[in-house]
Amino acid sequence: MKKLLLATSAFALVAAASAASAETLRWARASDALTLDPHSQNQGVTHTFAHHIYETLVDRDVEGNLIPRLATEWSVKADDPTVWVFKLRQGVKFHDGADFTAEDVVFSLDRARSEKSNLKQLHAAVQGATAVDDHTVEVKLAGPSPLYPNNLTNTFIMDKGWTEKNNAVTVQQAGSTDDNYSVRNTNGTGHYVLESRDPDVRSVLKVFEGHWDAKKPQITEIIYLPIADAATRVAALLSGEVDLVQDVPVQDVERLAGTDTLTVTTGPENRVIYFGYKMTDAPLKSSNVTDKNPVANPKVREAMHLAIDRNAIKQVVMRGQSIPTGVATPPFVNGWTPELDAYPEKADVAKAKALLAEAGYPDGFTITLDTPNNRYVNDEAISQAVVGMLGQIGIKVTLASRPITQHSPLIQNAETDFYLLGWGVPTFDSAYIFNDLIHTKSGHYGAYNPGGYTNPELDKQIESLATEVDVEKRNATIAAIWAKVQEDRVLLPIHNQVLAYAMKKGINLAVHPENQPRIYEVTVGQ
């Protein structure tokens, strides 16, 4: 079969067209994995790519249920409620032929919770992991942690020997240019082996014949093609140069769905799109207010909240393909309520202007908004709409648009005054949001809190969620945290994302709630 070649230009696609087959699938999406180091980034595109090469102890199906992967069963230890016991799958091989054992799991958990890992907050309550025997691991936590397995769906297992041999034990620092062997090379237990990789251009995965699953993938070769330009992505699908487009532009959903040779599947994603802002007392670098930070004033944040017309964004920008919200958590997540989800049906410009005047900014102020332009559905267009809406109340916003590979470091290094981000919740629990977005940035927490919001009392409540076994008490704490988050307008939520996948007729792939489609589950047929 001929292979697709992609030019490095974002606007040029040079392909040798061929018919889709059960062996090769050409998969296009807007951006590439940020790294191949499986513990460096806590980012959806990176995880999606990694799930085809590496595996986790547990996973989620398209219904959101926890399912076995490298662990066949897991339970709390009978005589110690602070210990989780994982029984591991036997007969598993890494791509280089090495046996998968409990030592690899212990090593990977330690690596994932190390200082430079961007997954460490998921393991903040872990005190240590022990290999009981070759196929049993015990994980000791600071206290009973009934939801700990939910934290493992994106913690990938590496080969201890391979990682040590190649001097890749230290994780690549997220948001940095650090390098190690695992940034560019892989050795997992997953369904596919990395054959070649040209970042942001083309990666090729070949099926791993030695995989433990008796049910082999119908797709034996994946050609992964990051195509940032939406029109080019769609044109490649229509011309037959790609077989699957994961990031379908909202303006093209109806047209593609009506094309006889294509199938479009849609569904809600477990992801919220929101804006964040710097809330520290220091003046903003991008503002004309030089003696203080206007966004540190809660009246300003409330004014910004009231200025946003979420329904207009849904209708005009998203073409109906979004679910407006007033809280930074999707309905999939424990802690969401209809009351939290409420949002202003229309922008209240008059009230917003009055609040700005009360805060001491009757003429508004200037600020720069940093946005990705190839990560979320219509991310740049959402930001453009918000620029206009804030302009109506006197906040003059300069838009700075970048690819996600350049945008992410701004977030991780706290180098942004105002930014758009999307947040998926793989644990399906509010603690995941609080740990990264709300908790003070320190140690295992606050990795995606570049705004500097801090509340010591809230931090204690957030940390308590990891080991609280009383469900009613835990949910009451979650409700109290959300109440304070909403009161302080820590985040500016816009909507929950709706996904659309477009593919050649005969290719069958359901929308995954985490937007992490598994190509090894694709079926091909009429």
ROBAKOL-292519 format. One record per residue (C-alpha): residue number from 1; residue in three letters; chain; y, x, z. Coordinates in pm, whole numbers, plus 50000, padded with zeros to 5 digits. Each point is the difference from the previous one (the first is absolute). Layout:
BEGIN
[rec NUM,"ala","A",[Y,X,Z]]
...
This chain:
BEGIN
[rec 1,"met","A",[50000,50000,50000]]
[rec 2,"lys","A",[50348,50123,49918]]
[rec 3,"lys","A",[50224,50070,50296]]
[rec 4,"leu","A",[50361,49897,50053]]
[rec 5,"leu","A",[50258,50277,50011]]
[rec 6,"leu","A",[50330,49935,50172]]
[rec 7,"ala","A",[50312,50199,49918]]
[rec 8,"thr","A",[50202,50130,50293]]
[rec 9,"ser","A",[50300,49791,49895]]
[rec 10,"ala","A",[50023,49675,50195]]
[rec 11,"phe","A",[50073,49822,49674]]
[rec 12,"ala","A",[49740,50154,49770]]
[rec 13,"leu","A",[49639,49892,49983]]
[rec 14,"val","A",[49776,50173,49751]]
[rec 15,"ala","A",[49653,49854,49989]]
[rec 16,"ala","A",[49679,49998,49806]]
[rec 17,"ala","A",[49924,49630,50015]]
[rec 18,"ser","A",[49646,49887,50068]]
[rec 19,"ala","A",[49823,49687,50111]]
[rec 20,"ala","A",[49944,49943,50371]]
[rec 21,"ser","A",[49643,50067,50105]]
[rec 22,"ala","A",[49786,49974,50309]]
[rec 23,"glu","A",[50018,50379,50037]]
[rec 24,"thr","A",[50367,50095,49981]]
[rec 25,"leu","A",[50297,49816,50147]]
[rec 26,"arg","A",[50356,50111,49934]]
[rec 27,"trp","A",[50200,49897,50306]]
[rec 28,"ala","A",[50379,50004,49989]]
[rec 29,"arg","A",[50244,49952,50282]]
[rec 30,"ala","A",[50360,50085,50074]]
[rec 31,"ser","A",[49952,50312,50212]]
[rec 32,"asp","A",[49750,50265,50100]]
[rec 33,"ala","A",[49843,50107,50326]]
[rec 34,"leu","A",[50241,50223,50190]]
[rec 35,"thr","A",[49728,50249,50093]]
[rec 36,"leu","A",[49622,50043,50008]]
[rec 37,"asp","A",[50004,50111,50365]]
[rec 38,"pro","A",[49846,49685,50154]]
[rec 39,"his","A",[50180,50029,50335]]
[rec 40,"ser","A",[50346,50097,49879]]
[rec 41,"gln","A",[50151,49669,49891]]
[rec 42,"asn","A",[49977,49647,50135]]
[rec 43,"gln","A",[50095,49846,49666]]
[rec 44,"gly","A",[49828,49728,49802]]
[rec 45,"val","A",[49981,50158,49653]]
[rec 46,"thr","A",[49866,50321,50151]]
[rec 47,"his","A",[49737,49811,50202]]
[rec 48,"thr","A",[49896,49792,49698]]
[rec 49,"phe","A",[49927,50309,49795]]
[rec 50,"ala","A",[49825,50173,50292]]
[rec 51,"his","A",[49763,49707,50061]]
[rec 52,"his","A",[49825,50086,49674]]
[rec 53,"ile","A",[49930,50360,50106]]
[rec 54,"tyr","A",[49979,49991,50378]]
[rec 55,"glu","A",[49857,49737,50233]]
[rec 56,"thr","A",[50085,49858,50339]]
[rec 57,"leu","A",[49778,49893,50288]]
[rec 58,"val","A",[50095,49635,49947]]
[rec 59,"asp","A",[50175,49817,49719]]
[rec 60,"arg","A",[50143,49658,49909]]
[rec 61,"asp","A",[49875,49765,49732]]
[rec 62,"val","A",[50225,49781,49784]]
[rec 63,"glu","A",[49993,49733,50272]]
[rec 64,"gly","A",[50137,50247,50254]]
[rec 65,"asn","A",[49677,50028,50200]]
[rec 66,"leu","A",[49884,50328,50153]]
[rec 67,"ile","A",[49687,50127,49826]]
[rec 68,"pro","A",[49776,50309,50043]]
[rec 69,"arg","A",[50054,50309,49792]]
[rec 70,"leu","A",[49901,50338,50149]]
[rec 71,"ala","A",[49932,49828,50333]]
[rec 72,"thr","A",[49725,49738,49989]]
[rec 73,"glu","A",[50085,49854,50342]]
[rec 74,"trp","A",[50251,50047,50280]]
[rec 75,"ser","A",[50025,49872,50355]]
[rec 76,"val","A",[50154,50069,50339]]
[rec 77,"lys","A",[49774,50215,50215]]
[rec 78,"ala","A",[49802,49788,50245]]
[rec 79,"asp","A",[50098,50193,50314]]
[rec 80,"asp","A",[50349,50113,49898]]
[rec 81,"pro","A",[50252,49758,49840]]
[rec 82,"thr","A",[50225,50293,49905]]
[rec 83,"val","A",[49745,50140,49753]]
[rec 84,"trp","A",[49922,49879,49650]]
[rec 85,"val","A",[49659,50093,49857]]
[rec 86,"phe","A",[49960,50035,49622]]
[rec 87,"lys","A",[49657,50014,49838]]
[rec 88,"leu","A",[50028,50193,49675]]
[rec 89,"arg","A",[49833,49937,49666]]
[rec 90,"gln","A",[49712,50237,49932]]
[rec 91,"gly","A",[49925,50175,49672]]
[rec 92,"val","A",[50367,50036,49900]]
[rec 93,"lys","A",[50106,50305,49798]]
[rec 94,"phe","A",[50338,50152,49929]]
[rec 95,"his","A",[50082,50066,49636]]
[rec 96,"asp","A",[49903,50367,50038]]
[rec 97,"gly","A",[49657,49905,50134]]
[rec 98,"ala","A",[50066,50061,50369]]
[rec 99,"asp","A",[49855,49752,50251]]
[rec 100,"phe","A",[50234,49755,50173]]
[rec 101,"thr","A",[49958,50020,50378]]
[rec 102,"ala","A",[50172,49903,50323]]
[rec 103,"glu","A",[50171,50341,50010]]
[rec 104,"asp","A",[50195,49903,49688]]
[rec 105,"val","A",[50119,49681,50168]]
[rec 106,"val","A",[50111,50180,50317]]
[rec 107,"phe","A",[50180,50262,49791]]
[rec 108,"ser","A",[50172,49737,49785]]
[rec 109,"leu","A",[50115,49791,50296]]
[rec 110,"asp","A",[50141,50311,50166]]
[rec 111,"arg","A",[50176,50098,49676]]
[rec 112,"ala","A",[50136,49646,49949]]
[rec 113,"arg","A",[50154,49997,50348]]
[rec 114,"ser","A",[50141,50352,49979]]
[rec 115,"glu","A",[50374,50070,50016]]
[rec 116,"lys","A",[50076,50007,49625]]
[rec 117,"ser","A",[49783,49702,49907]]
[rec 118,"asn","A",[50183,49684,49900]]
[rec 119,"leu","A",[49705,49799,50135]]
[rec 120,"lys","A",[50025,50127,50356]]
[rec 121,"gln","A",[50158,49681,50137]]
[rec 122,"leu","A",[49678,49814,49912]]
[rec 123,"his","A",[49815,50226,50241]]
[rec 124,"ala","A",[50265,50032,50271]]
[rec 125,"ala","A",[49766,49865,50269]]
[rec 126,"val","A",[49712,50231,49905]]
[rec 127,"gln","A",[49921,50268,50257]]
[rec 128,"gly","A",[49713,50154,49807]]
[rec 129,"ala","A",[49699,49947,49776]]
[rec 130,"thr","A",[49649,50129,50059]]
[rec 131,"ala","A",[49695,50038,49777]]
[rec 132,"val","A",[49712,49860,50209]]
[rec 133,"asp","A",[49752,50083,49723]]
[rec 134,"asp","A",[50017,50043,49623]]
[rec 135,"his","A",[50062,49628,49944]]
[rec 136,"thr","A",[50178,49881,50315]]
[rec 137,"val","A",[50363,50053,50100]]
[rec 138,"glu","A",[50169,49893,50320]]
[rec 139,"val","A",[50378,49963,50006]]
[rec 140,"lys","A",[50161,50012,50344]]
[rec 141,"leu","A",[50330,49815,50041]]
[rec 142,"ala","A",[50262,50001,50275]]
[rec 143,"gly","A",[49890,49649,50095]]
[rec 144,"pro","A",[49807,49706,49857]]
[rec 145,"ser","A",[50110,49957,49638]]
[rec 146,"pro","A",[49831,49695,49848]]
[rec 147,"leu","A",[50176,50030,49664]]
[rec 148,"tyr","A",[49951,50373,49938]]
[rec 149,"pro","A",[49760,49957,49701]]
[rec 150,"asn","A",[50279,49813,49820]]
[rec 151,"asn","A",[50194,50328,49998]]
[rec 152,"leu","A",[49734,50183,49800]]
[rec 153,"thr","A",[50018,49835,49658]]
[rec 154,"asn","A",[50216,50280,49852]]
[rec 155,"thr","A",[49875,50294,50208]]
[rec 156,"phe","A",[49792,50194,49750]]
[rec 157,"ile","A",[49709,50225,50091]]
[rec 158,"met","A",[50006,50359,49878]]
[rec 159,"asp","A",[49728,50262,49988]]
[rec 160,"lys","A",[50064,50228,50297]]
[rec 161,"gly","A",[49835,50304,49837]]
[rec 162,"trp","A",[50183,49959,49668]]
[rec 163,"thr","A",[50338,49954,50169]]
[rec 164,"glu","A",[49957,50301,50225]]
[rec 165,"lys","A",[49864,50217,49716]]
[rec 166,"asn","A",[50308,49923,49791]]
[rec 167,"asn","A",[50253,50050,50282]]
[rec 168,"ala","A",[50114,49637,49988]]
[rec 169,"val","A",[49956,49907,50367]]
[rec 170,"thr","A",[50376,49960,50050]]
[rec 171,"val","A",[50127,49676,49848]]
[rec 172,"gln","A",[50273,50008,49735]]
[rec 173,"gln","A",[50323,49892,50175]]
[rec 174,"ala","A",[50114,49667,49855]]
[rec 175,"gly","A",[50334,50026,49826]]
[rec 176,"ser","A",[49969,50377,49960]]
[rec 177,"thr","A",[49895,50238,49725]]
[rec 178,"asp","A",[49722,50144,50217]]
[rec 179,"asp","A",[49686,50080,49807]]
[rec 180,"asn","A",[49633,50046,50076]]
[rec 181,"tyr","A",[49677,49984,49802]]
[rec 182,"ser","A",[49947,49630,50076]]
[rec 183,"val","A",[50337,49908,49848]]
[rec 184,"arg","A",[49861,50084,49656]]
[rec 185,"asn","A",[49621,49983,50043]]
[rec 186,"thr","A",[49753,49749,50144]]
[rec 187,"asn","A",[49651,49977,50144]]
[rec 188,"gly","A",[49919,49653,50124]]
[rec 189,"thr","A",[49701,49769,50023]]
[rec 190,"gly","A",[50156,49727,49785]]
[rec 191,"his","A",[49885,49835,49680]]
[rec 192,"tyr","A",[50197,50240,49778]]
[rec 193,"val","A",[50053,50373,49961]]
[rec 194,"leu","A",[50336,50140,49894]]
[rec 195,"glu","A",[49951,50160,49659]]
[rec 196,"ser","A",[50361,50083,49912]]
[rec 197,"arg","A",[50349,49932,50126]]
[rec 198,"asp","A",[50349,50035,49857]]
[rec 199,"pro","A",[50228,49846,50267]]
[rec 200,"asp","A",[50218,49714,49878]]
[rec 201,"val","A",[49833,50019,49658]]
[rec 202,"arg","A",[49623,49955,49998]]
[rec 203,"ser","A",[49699,50031,50229]]
[rec 204,"val","A",[49634,49959,49902]]
[rec 205,"leu","A",[49725,49892,50239]]
[rec 206,"lys","A",[49629,50005,49913]]
[rec 207,"val","A",[49732,49801,50179]]
[rec 208,"phe","A",[49815,50187,50277]]
[rec 209,"glu","A",[49632,49969,49914]]
[rec 210,"gly","A",[49898,50103,50352]]
[rec 211,"his","A",[50181,49714,50176]]
[rec 212,"trp","A",[49805,49826,50276]]
[rec 213,"asp","A",[50056,49644,49871]]
[rec 214,"ala","A",[49707,49870,49797]]
[rec 215,"lys","A",[50239,49772,49811]]
[rec 216,"lys","A",[50167,50232,49750]]
[rec 217,"pro","A",[50346,49932,49856]]
[rec 218,"gln","A",[50020,49855,49651]]
[rec 219,"ile","A",[50304,50220,49947]]
[rec 220,"thr","A",[49877,50358,49973]]
[rec 221,"glu","A",[50329,50161,49900]]
[rec 222,"ile","A",[50353,49920,50117]]
[rec 223,"ile","A",[50304,50127,49813]]
[rec 224,"tyr","A",[50291,49950,50239]]
[rec 225,"leu","A",[50339,49984,49830]]
[rec 226,"pro","A",[50329,49985,50194]]
[rec 227,"ile","A",[50250,49834,49763]]
[rec 228,"ala","A",[50331,49953,50179]]
[rec 229,"asp","A",[50173,49797,49731]]
[rec 230,"ala","A",[49899,49634,50025]]
[rec 231,"ala","A",[50047,49921,49631]]
[rec 232,"thr","A",[49788,50298,49898]]
[rec 233,"arg","A",[49728,49895,50243]]
[rec 234,"val","A",[49984,49648,49858]]
[rec 235,"ala","A",[50018,50125,49640]]
[rec 236,"ala","A",[49705,50230,50066]]
[rec 237,"leu","A",[49794,49705,50123]]
[rec 238,"leu","A",[50097,49777,49708]]
[rec 239,"ser","A",[49920,50271,49747]]
[rec 240,"gly","A",[49661,50073,50155]]
[rec 241,"glu","A",[50092,50348,50119]]
[rec 242,"val","A",[49924,49911,50364]]
[rec 243,"asp","A",[49753,49750,50143]]
[rec 244,"leu","A",[50156,49913,50337]]
[rec 245,"val","A",[50360,49985,50120]]
[rec 246,"gln","A",[50026,49972,50377]]
[rec 247,"asp","A",[50378,49968,50026]]
[rec 248,"val","A",[50089,49714,49767]]
[rec 249,"pro","A",[50376,49940,49973]]
[rec 250,"val","A",[50086,49648,50117]]
[rec 251,"gln","A",[50179,49920,49676]]
[rec 252,"asp","A",[49678,50063,49806]]
[rec 253,"val","A",[49748,49809,50212]]
[rec 254,"glu","A",[50028,49671,49811]]
[rec 255,"arg","A",[49995,50167,49657]]
[rec 256,"leu","A",[49696,50212,50077]]
[rec 257,"ala","A",[49817,49705,50158]]
[rec 258,"gly","A",[50047,49813,49673]]
[rec 259,"thr","A",[49859,50283,49786]]
[rec 260,"asp","A",[49649,49917,49875]]
[rec 261,"thr","A",[49869,50355,50034]]
[rec 262,"leu","A",[50114,50044,50362]]
[rec 263,"thr","A",[49930,49867,50348]]
[rec 264,"val","A",[50257,49992,50281]]
[rec 265,"thr","A",[49903,49957,50365]]
[rec 266,"thr","A",[50259,49939,50271]]
[rec 267,"gly","A",[50004,49977,50378]]
[rec 268,"pro","A",[50208,50076,50310]]
[rec 269,"glu","A",[50003,50356,50129]]
[rec 270,"asn","A",[49988,50097,50364]]
[rec 271,"arg","A",[50335,50175,49960]]
[rec 272,"val","A",[50362,49930,50091]]
[rec 273,"ile","A",[50299,50135,49808]]
[rec 274,"tyr","A",[50294,50082,50226]]
[rec 275,"phe","A",[50314,50206,50040]]
[rec 276,"gly","A",[50065,50241,50281]]
[rec 277,"tyr","A",[50315,50178,50110]]
[rec 278,"lys","A",[50109,50286,50221]]
[rec 279,"met","A",[50086,49864,50345]]
[rec 280,"thr","A",[50097,50316,50187]]
[rec 281,"asp","A",[50353,50050,50133]]
[rec 282,"ala","A",[50076,50289,49766]]
[rec 283,"pro","A",[50218,49916,49698]]
[rec 284,"leu","A",[49816,49930,49677]]
[rec 285,"lys","A",[50011,50275,49738]]
[rec 286,"ser","A",[50053,49750,49721]]
[rec 287,"ser","A",[50268,49781,50160]]
[rec 288,"asn","A",[50380,50003,49992]]
[rec 289,"val","A",[49992,49927,50375]]
[rec 290,"thr","A",[50006,50352,50140]]
[rec 291,"asp","A",[50039,49951,50375]]
[rec 292,"lys","A",[49698,49776,50069]]
[rec 293,"asn","A",[49705,49824,49842]]
[rec 294,"pro","A",[50084,49640,49905]]
[rec 295,"val","A",[49631,49903,49969]]
[rec 296,"ala","A",[49943,50097,50364]]
[rec 297,"asn","A",[50196,49684,50086]]
[rec 298,"pro","A",[49762,49700,50029]]
[rec 299,"lys","A",[50266,49768,49858]]
[rec 300,"val","A",[49998,50202,49677]]
[rec 301,"arg","A",[49621,49977,49975]]
[rec 302,"glu","A",[50019,49624,50058]]
[rec 303,"ala","A",[50264,49974,49728]]
[rec 304,"met","A",[49774,50185,49758]]
[rec 305,"his","A",[49713,49765,50087]]
[rec 306,"leu","A",[50218,49694,49932]]
[rec 307,"ala","A",[50132,50140,49671]]
[rec 308,"ile","A",[49656,50017,49836]]
[rec 309,"asp","A",[49889,49704,49790]]
[rec 310,"arg","A",[49624,50045,50004]]
[rec 311,"asn","A",[49932,49687,49797]]
[rec 312,"ala","A",[50229,50127,49723]]
[rec 313,"ile","A",[49810,50330,49998]]
[rec 314,"lys","A",[49676,49806,49966]]
[rec 315,"gln","A",[50124,49783,49716]]
[rec 316,"val","A",[50209,50246,49800]]
[rec 317,"val","A",[49862,50346,50073]]
[rec 318,"met","A",[49636,49922,50077]]
[rec 319,"arg","A",[49956,49705,49758]]
[rec 320,"gly","A",[49833,49806,50281]]
[rec 321,"gln","A",[49755,50284,50079]]
[rec 322,"ser","A",[50094,50056,50365]]
[rec 323,"ile","A",[49988,49825,50339]]
[rec 324,"pro","A",[50341,50025,50174]]
[rec 325,"thr","A",[49987,50087,50369]]
[rec 326,"gly","A",[50220,50060,50300]]
[rec 327,"val","A",[49759,50232,50184]]
[rec 328,"ala","A",[49850,50335,49905]]
[rec 329,"thr","A",[49637,49892,50014]]
[rec 330,"pro","A",[49784,49812,49749]]
[rec 331,"pro","A",[49815,49679,50100]]
[rec 332,"phe","A",[49667,50190,49991]]
[rec 333,"val","A",[50100,50189,50315]]
[rec 334,"asn","A",[49928,49913,50363]]
[rec 335,"gly","A",[50337,49923,50158]]
[rec 336,"trp","A",[50152,49816,49703]]
[rec 337,"thr","A",[50128,49650,50070]]
[rec 338,"pro","A",[50186,49743,49786]]
[rec 339,"glu","A",[50289,50021,50246]]
[rec 340,"leu","A",[50037,50377,49950]]
[rec 341,"asp","A",[49970,49953,49626]]
[rec 342,"ala","A",[50305,49770,49977]]
[rec 343,"tyr","A",[50292,50134,49799]]
[rec 344,"pro","A",[50340,49868,49879]]
[rec 345,"glu","A",[49940,49772,49702]]
[rec 346,"lys","A",[50333,50117,49853]]
[rec 347,"ala","A",[50233,50289,50063]]
[rec 348,"asp","A",[50277,49922,50251]]
[rec 349,"val","A",[50278,50217,49862]]
[rec 350,"ala","A",[50276,49853,50219]]
[rec 351,"lys","A",[49812,50060,50324]]
[rec 352,"ala","A",[49893,50345,49889]]
[rec 353,"lys","A",[50362,50097,49923]]
[rec 354,"ala","A",[50110,49867,50339]]
[rec 355,"leu","A",[49739,50213,50177]]
[rec 356,"leu","A",[50113,50311,49811]]
[rec 357,"ala","A",[50359,49929,50108]]
[rec 358,"glu","A",[49890,49956,50363]]
[rec 359,"ala","A",[49818,50332,49977]]
[rec 360,"gly","A",[50322,50168,49886]]
[rec 361,"tyr","A",[49935,50014,49626]]
[rec 362,"pro","A",[50208,49720,49843]]
[rec 363,"asp","A",[50016,50197,49673]]
[rec 364,"gly","A",[49634,50103,50014]]
[rec 365,"phe","A",[49882,50357,49949]]
[rec 366,"thr","A",[49807,50214,49753]]
[rec 367,"ile","A",[49637,50110,50020]]
[rec 368,"thr","A",[49732,50138,49767]]
[rec 369,"leu","A",[49674,49810,49951]]
[rec 370,"asp","A",[49693,50210,49915]]
[rec 371,"thr","A",[49734,49814,49805]]
[rec 372,"pro","A",[49675,50086,49824]]
[rec 373,"asn","A",[49975,49889,49639]]
[rec 374,"asn","A",[49626,50016,49937]]
[rec 375,"arg","A",[49819,49907,50321]]
[rec 376,"tyr","A",[50036,49627,50073]]
[rec 377,"val","A",[50031,49697,49776]]
[rec 378,"asn","A",[50357,50008,49859]]
[rec 379,"asp","A",[50114,50230,50282]]
[rec 380,"glu","A",[50311,50128,49823]]
[rec 381,"ala","A",[50099,49649,49885]]
[rec 382,"ile","A",[49968,49870,50358]]
[rec 383,"ser","A",[50231,50277,50116]]
[rec 384,"gln","A",[50250,49923,49723]]
[rec 385,"ala","A",[50008,49637,50111]]
[rec 386,"val","A",[50062,50099,50362]]
[rec 387,"val","A",[50283,50231,49889]]
[rec 388,"gly","A",[50172,49698,49846]]
[rec 389,"met","A",[49937,49774,50300]]
[rec 390,"leu","A",[50138,50252,50249]]
[rec 391,"gly","A",[50297,50056,49771]]
[rec 392,"gln","A",[50095,49636,50051]]
[rec 393,"ile","A",[50067,50069,50368]]
[rec 394,"gly","A",[50186,50327,49942]]
[rec 395,"ile","A",[49718,50252,50047]]
[rec 396,"lys","A",[50030,50222,49693]]
[rec 397,"val","A",[49658,50146,49923]]
[rec 398,"thr","A",[49925,50293,49769]]
[rec 399,"leu","A",[49643,49978,49868]]
[rec 400,"ala","A",[49793,50318,49981]]
[rec 401,"ser","A",[49673,49936,49814]]
[rec 402,"arg","A",[49708,50245,49990]]
[rec 403,"pro","A",[49624,50013,49934]]
[rec 404,"ile","A",[49792,49950,50314]]
[rec 405,"thr","A",[49905,50369,50008]]
[rec 406,"gln","A",[50368,50083,50060]]
[rec 407,"his","A",[50077,49692,50211]]
[rec 408,"ser","A",[49722,50048,50258]]
[rec 409,"pro","A",[50130,50334,50135]]
[rec 410,"leu","A",[50337,49837,50073]]
[rec 411,"ile","A",[49822,49753,50228]]
[rec 412,"gln","A",[49767,50247,50163]]
[rec 413,"asn","A",[50276,50255,50061]]
[rec 414,"ala","A",[50256,49738,50114]]
[rec 415,"glu","A",[50244,50098,49725]]
[rec 416,"thr","A",[50112,49649,49903]]
[rec 417,"asp","A",[50269,49764,50132]]
[rec 418,"phe","A",[49865,49684,49837]]
[rec 419,"tyr","A",[49669,49958,49817]]
[rec 420,"leu","A",[49744,49766,49849]]
[rec 421,"leu","A",[49637,50030,50103]]
[rec 422,"gly","A",[49683,49794,49987]]
[rec 423,"trp","A",[49749,49989,50284]]
[rec 424,"gly","A",[49637,49897,49975]]
[rec 425,"val","A",[49800,49930,50315]]
[rec 426,"pro","A",[49638,50117,49955]]
[rec 427,"thr","A",[49914,49925,50364]]
[rec 428,"phe","A",[50118,49636,49960]]
[rec 429,"asp","A",[50171,50040,50338]]
[rec 430,"ser","A",[50368,50030,50098]]
[rec 431,"ala","A",[49940,50319,50198]]
[rec 432,"tyr","A",[49972,50187,49671]]
[rec 433,"ile","A",[50354,49895,49911]]
[rec 434,"phe","A",[50140,50076,50345]]
[rec 435,"asn","A",[49836,50343,50023]]
[rec 436,"asp","A",[50159,50129,49679]]
[rec 437,"leu","A",[50315,49797,49938]]
[rec 438,"ile","A",[50132,49902,50345]]
[rec 439,"his","A",[49886,50257,50258]]
[rec 440,"thr","A",[50232,50293,50067]]
[rec 441,"lys","A",[49921,50284,49759]]
[rec 442,"ser","A",[49801,50243,50213]]
[rec 443,"gly","A",[49650,50140,50016]]
[rec 444,"his","A",[49747,49756,49859]]
[rec 445,"tyr","A",[50257,49725,49948]]
[rec 446,"gly","A",[50297,49906,49783]]
[rec 447,"ala","A",[49893,50182,49683]]
[rec 448,"tyr","A",[50186,49744,49787]]
[rec 449,"asn","A",[50293,49939,50234]]
[rec 450,"pro","A",[50269,50210,49828]]
[rec 451,"gly","A",[50270,49768,50132]]
[rec 452,"gly","A",[49968,50141,50349]]
[rec 453,"tyr","A",[49957,49666,50179]]
[rec 454,"thr","A",[49890,50064,50357]]
[rec 455,"asn","A",[49919,49778,50297]]
[rec 456,"pro","A",[49799,50166,50280]]
[rec 457,"glu","A",[49885,49668,50147]]
[rec 458,"leu","A",[49882,49883,49660]]
[rec 459,"asp","A",[49823,50333,49949]]
[rec 460,"lys","A",[49795,49940,50317]]
[rec 461,"gln","A",[49907,49651,49884]]
[rec 462,"ile","A",[49896,50132,49658]]
[rec 463,"glu","A",[49783,50273,50150]]
[rec 464,"ser","A",[49832,49749,50231]]
[rec 465,"leu","A",[49861,49806,49703]]
[rec 466,"ala","A",[49749,50275,49919]]
[rec 467,"thr","A",[49800,49947,50319]]
[rec 468,"glu","A",[50070,49641,50104]]
[rec 469,"val","A",[49673,49803,50003]]
[rec 470,"asp","A",[50138,49665,50114]]
[rec 471,"val","A",[50067,49828,49665]]
[rec 472,"glu","A",[50247,49745,50139]]
[rec 473,"lys","A",[50195,50266,50186]]
[rec 474,"arg","A",[50000,50228,49697]]
[rec 475,"asn","A",[50123,49724,49769]]
[rec 476,"ala","A",[50273,49912,50250]]
[rec 477,"thr","A",[50115,50363,49992]]
[rec 478,"ile","A",[50001,49994,49620]]
[rec 479,"ala","A",[50212,49684,50006]]
[rec 480,"ala","A",[50244,50160,50244]]
[rec 481,"ile","A",[50033,50310,49783]]
[rec 482,"trp","A",[50065,49794,49690]]
[rec 483,"ala","A",[50263,49798,50185]]
[rec 484,"lys","A",[50189,50318,50087]]
[rec 485,"val","A",[49957,50145,49650]]
[rec 486,"gln","A",[50145,49683,49851]]
[rec 487,"glu","A",[50282,49985,50254]]
[rec 488,"asp","A",[50102,50358,49922]]
[rec 489,"arg","A",[49951,49957,49624]]
[rec 490,"val","A",[49811,50327,49995]]
[rec 491,"leu","A",[49885,49929,49644]]
[rec 492,"leu","A",[50134,49787,49716]]
[rec 493,"pro","A",[49697,49823,49848]]
[rec 494,"ile","A",[50022,49845,49654]]
[rec 495,"his","A",[49660,49868,49893]]
[rec 496,"asn","A",[49626,50042,50001]]
[rec 497,"gln","A",[49874,50137,49673]]
[rec 498,"val","A",[49789,49802,49751]]
[rec 499,"leu","A",[49772,50208,49779]]
[rec 500,"ala","A",[49894,49963,49639]]
[rec 501,"tyr","A",[49730,50206,49827]]
[rec 502,"ala","A",[49969,49976,49621]]
[rec 503,"met","A",[49689,50116,49817]]
[rec 504,"lys","A",[49809,49967,49678]]
[rec 505,"lys","A",[49791,49687,49969]]
[rec 506,"gly","A",[49654,50060,50141]]
[rec 507,"ile","A",[50116,50236,50275]]
[rec 508,"asn","A",[49970,49831,50340]]
[rec 509,"leu","A",[50203,50123,50298]]
[rec 510,"ala","A",[50129,49786,50287]]
[rec 511,"val","A",[50338,50065,50162]]
[rec 512,"his","A",[49948,50202,50317]]
[rec 513,"pro","A",[50218,49896,50299]]
[rec 514,"glu","A",[50085,50368,50063]]
[rec 515,"asn","A",[50070,50053,49628]]
[rec 516,"gln","A",[49718,50253,50007]]
[rec 517,"pro","A",[49771,49891,49716]]
[rec 518,"arg","A",[49663,50172,49996]]
[rec 519,"ile","A",[49902,50085,49646]]
[rec 520,"tyr","A",[49639,50049,50105]]
[rec 521,"glu","A",[49993,49623,50064]]
[rec 522,"val","A",[50120,49912,49649]]
[rec 523,"thr","A",[49758,49798,49790]]
[rec 524,"val","A",[50014,49981,49624]]
[rec 525,"gly","A",[49885,49701,49797]]
[rec 526,"gln","A",[50115,49685,49828]]
